């Protein structure tokens, strides 16, 4: 995917074992190649491998925006299209959305709000790529990002928490003059089905399952400038065990969810 798959044992449809190995092996070369791509100045980029679509770097790499799915480069899209299927793997998720976006849109007007969203999409993509994650999708005023071993290594939970805090800072949350995009975020770690879905131009890499749904609920419950991190994610990320815990009743969840609240205005890093 990142550096174009060249395995002699091409996966068959729904080849779960192939996908599990692909997503969890934490291949160092894949991460190094992606690290090079994201350091080449210029956006927009492929949501998976971070290759730039424009500028001198794009010409040297040879990556082009896919004509069938503009969020991916040609090689990543072709890999997704050729090798459908996926597997349940341990990974981490970050959801972050703009608080009060309906009121903002009404006050700013359509054109200005569109500019704000474009700025948010660009900022969020850069932050996620810088922290070795993958942008799953943008849904209105929300970004959904996945962190898994292939891209993020074994510290995927820590990278997701770091990305959440970095994104809030990049949007001005915690600043004395206030944010240009007031964000609340949620981070959760757990098993999820990750793989290629769809057909033709609608093919994409996505994630499904309760872990994804829980993260979405966390983001909805977070206040502006706050990151809600589940205990599972906090433990995997190495957060300070002395941080205060809260119990939340999330919509659609039968049991309460134990979380740690991180305020972006706090100076010390909570990750050891």
Buried (B, 14 or more C-beta within 10 A) or exposed (E): BBBBBEEEEEBEEEBBEBBBBBBBEBBEEBBEBBBBBBEBEEBBBBBBBBBBBEEEBBEEBEBBBBEBBEBBBBBBBBBBBEBBBBBBBBBBBBBBBBBEBEEBBEEEEEEEBEEBBEEBBEBBBBBBBBBBBBBBBBEEBBBBBBBBBBBBBEBBBBBBBBBBBBBBBBBBBBEEEEBBBBBBBBBBBBEBBBBBBBEEEEBBBBBBBEBBBBBBBBBBBBEBBBBBBBBBBBBBBBBEEEEEEEEBEBEEEEEEBEBBBBBBEEEEEBBE
